[in-house]
Amino acid sequence: MTTFPFRVLALDPGGSTGWAVVHQDESRKTKVVDFGILRKDLTLTGIEHWFAKVDLVVCESFLTRPKEARTGAFDYDPMETSQVIGVAKVLARLHSVPIVEQSASVKPVGYGFANQKYVKGKKNMHAWDAVAHGIYYLVRQKNGLPLGRG
């Protein structure tokens, strides 16, 4: 059973990690509490405090695509996205918060739920990508209302 408000820390991991804290109240309304970008902070120390204040962490997943890997796209790559996902999993466990991974493919729908326009490949959108992931989760999994509705 869900208790309200239900808070989610959403992450768009990478060398620059977008993050957002979104919540849903008892009337199903969703809102963005805070969001931003961590640049070159693979340890997530800048937002570690949020892990203790949320009910769930939603993190964009990262899968190595075989066709892309065979081209050498990941040769000598430090795999920063994977490192951040690993750190998020550890912090979630240390704070006894469940973590779920979400495909990047949900972002266009998440942007719609967040009352924003998705532009594929647009630079410096990591924070809004995180918002999209968080709102998408609340709408699809918790029956929340998209931003600006209700």
BELTA-V451684 format. One record per residue. N is the residue number from 1. RES is the residue in one small letter. PHI is phi in degrees with one decimal (* if undefined). PSI is psi in radians with two decimals (999 if undefined). OMEGA is omega in whole degrees, -180 to 180 (NA if undefined). Layout:
N;RES;PHI;PSI;OMEGA
N;RES;PHI;PSI;OMEGA
//
This chain:
1;m;*;2.39;-179
2;t;-86.4;2.32;172
3;t;-101.9;2.63;-176
4;f;-118.2;2.61;-1
5;p;-70.7;2.66;177
6;f;-105.6;2.06;-177
7;r;-107.7;2.42;180
8;v;-124.4;2.33;168
9;l;-99.1;2.04;-179
10;a;-108.3;2.43;-176
11;l;-126.5;2.40;170
12;d;-116.1;1.56;-167
13;p;-75.8;2.68;176
14;g;161.4;-2.90;177
15;g;-59.6;-0.64;168
16;s;-114.4;1.98;-176
17;t;-100.6;2.09;173
18;g;-81.1;2.50;179
19;w;-142.8;2.66;178
20;a;-152.8;2.49;171
21;v;-110.3;2.09;179
22;v;-123.1;2.67;179
23;h;-143.1;2.81;179
24;q;-125.6;2.34;179
25;d;-97.8;-3.14;-176
26;e;-64.1;-0.34;178
27;s;-91.4;0.17;178
28;r;80.0;-0.02;179
29;k;-68.1;2.45;177
30;t;-110.6;2.63;175
31;k;-153.0;2.75;177
32;v;-91.4;2.14;180
33;v;-85.6;-0.77;-178
34;d;-163.9;2.69;175
35;f;-162.0;2.85;-180
36;g;177.8;-2.90;-180
37;i;-132.2;2.33;171
38;l;-99.7;2.08;-180
39;r;-100.7;2.16;178
40;k;55.4;0.65;175
41;d;-119.0;1.48;-177
42;l;-75.1;-0.08;-178
43;t;-99.0;-0.15;-179
44;l;60.9;0.36;-179
45;t;-62.4;-0.48;-180
46;g;-67.3;-0.32;180
47;i;-128.7;0.22;-177
48;e;-55.7;-0.62;-179
49;h;-58.6;-0.51;-180
50;w;-67.4;-0.49;-180
51;f;-59.9;-0.52;180
52;a;-84.1;-0.13;-174
53;k;-114.7;0.08;-177
54;v;-118.3;2.88;179
55;d;-95.3;-0.30;-176
56;l;-161.1;2.61;173
57;v;-114.1;2.29;174
58;v;-114.3;2.20;-176
59;c;-128.3;2.30;175
60;e;-62.6;2.35;-179
61;s;-80.7;2.89;177
62;f;-138.6;2.12;177
63;l;-123.8;2.39;176
64;t;-78.8;2.09;180
65;r;-82.2;2.14;-175
66;p;-53.9;-0.76;-178
67;k;-61.8;-0.74;179
68;e;-68.3;-0.71;-180
69;a;-63.3;-0.67;-179
70;r;-66.1;-0.35;178
71;t;-81.1;-0.13;-178
72;g;91.2;0.18;-177
73;a;-58.5;-0.45;-177
74;f;-109.1;0.15;180
75;d;-59.4;2.21;179
76;y;60.5;0.35;179
77;d;-81.5;2.29;-180
78;p;-73.2;-0.07;177
79;m;54.8;0.92;-178
80;e;-58.8;-0.65;179
81;t;-60.1;-0.80;179
82;s;-63.4;-0.66;178
83;q;-62.1;-0.78;-179
84;v;-65.6;-0.70;178
85;i;-61.3;-0.74;177
86;g;-61.5;-0.76;178
87;v;-62.7;-0.76;179
88;a;-60.0;-0.70;179
89;k;-64.5;-0.71;179
90;v;-66.6;-0.82;-180
91;l;-62.8;-0.69;178
92;a;-61.5;-0.75;180
93;r;-66.3;-0.75;179
94;l;-61.6;-0.53;-179
95;h;-100.4;0.17;178
96;s;54.0;0.76;179
97;v;-114.8;2.27;176
98;p;-65.6;2.61;177
99;i;-129.3;2.40;176
100;v;-125.9;2.56;176
101;e;-100.9;2.60;-176
102;q;-135.6;2.39;-180
103;s;-66.0;2.58;175
104;a;-63.2;-0.38;-177
105;s;-66.2;-0.25;180
106;v;-84.1;-0.15;-175
107;k;-57.8;-0.77;180
108;p;-58.2;-0.74;178
109;v;-68.5;-0.72;178
110;g;-59.7;-0.70;176
111;y;-61.1;-0.73;177
112;g;-60.8;-0.79;178
113;f;-62.8;-0.50;180
114;a;-88.4;0.11;178
115;n;62.8;0.66;180
116;q;-128.2;2.85;178
117;k;-99.0;2.22;178
118;y;-86.6;2.26;175
119;v;-123.8;1.87;-177
120;k;-56.6;2.27;176
121;g;80.2;0.00;180
122;k;-64.5;2.32;-176
123;k;-74.5;2.68;174
124;n;59.1;0.67;180
125;m;-108.5;0.28;-173
126;h;-57.9;-0.71;-180
127;a;-65.3;-0.75;179
128;w;-69.4;-0.54;174
129;d;-61.7;-0.73;178
130;a;-64.0;-0.76;177
131;v;-56.9;-0.80;-179
132;a;-59.0;-0.75;179
133;h;-63.4;-0.76;-179
134;g;-67.0;-0.80;-180
135;i;-66.9;-0.69;177
136;y;-56.7;-0.80;-180
137;y;-60.4;-0.84;-178
138;l;-62.2;-0.70;-179
139;v;-70.6;-0.83;-174
140;r;-79.3;-0.60;-174
141;q;-102.8;-0.41;-175
142;k;-120.4;0.18;178
143;n;59.9;0.55;179
144;g;-76.4;2.85;177
145;l;-90.3;2.46;175
146;p;-57.1;2.74;179
147;l;-57.3;2.44;178
148;g;81.3;0.08;179
149;r;-118.6;2.54;177
150;g;94.6;999;NA
//
